[in-house]
């Protein structure tokens, strides 16, 4: 309840137009909503980790790498999305901003973005256009944790300014893509760095749903345990029906790179009510999320088929990560594996 009150107060403080429309929240249910059914039917998609980390052989940087060090020779978003299409996938999820805070679009609210880099292409727009061309859904990843804006997450004094920044950027992403293609999913990360009450979860949900009502919203490490709602991590095999939703409101569960339990529960609680929440698995096709010059070991087709079978049973979803390289293209091994895997799983 404390988190709910904080989020409502935050909404009123600077988002009255959104709040005034109608408070939007999931409906308690033992069955999937229509939007959740569409997500479950998509079943299989591509994660695209690309950004400043691509050029430093690091998974997490801290915001100190200069924007000028992001220097892709090209941005072949068409190739990325076509590879997903040819692999039998139904949508892609693009990392728009990772933990270091570097943005793959020209944001009015920061200078740490592509506009100040070695390649000013708006990657979000290019991926959106490719999704429209190939009739695939567009999903966007956004890190709540931003090491550039706020290196010290313990500093409560920066919360209000950062939360406003976050909502402003989400509005930018929504407005930028709405004339191109709908956003089917928002994937949030890094929430574990602060207690859930310090993130504007309700404002995030209202902002997105007021513009994209069918967009599914998930926050990594979604579930706590009955003794401690903030428990982290609660692994999928330890989740039980009725465990508390750590970030409410949200639509589905995450906890990368783990797969769901064999008999995956679907009903989780908030304020004494139960909500249906499927699980989305996110797994690397090789060993790293971002392209790395030392990342040369790929999962076999047998491994990938087994992952797919386990991740997508019981009305769950698999997202397979394929990172573009420094030339702005997917590695040929990724492309080839996806095609062979499609034949195995008969997508």
Order of alpha helices (4+ residues) and beta strands (2+ residues): alpha-alpha-alpha-beta-alpha-beta-alpha-beta-alpha-beta-alpha-beta-beta-beta-beta-beta-alpha-beta-alpha
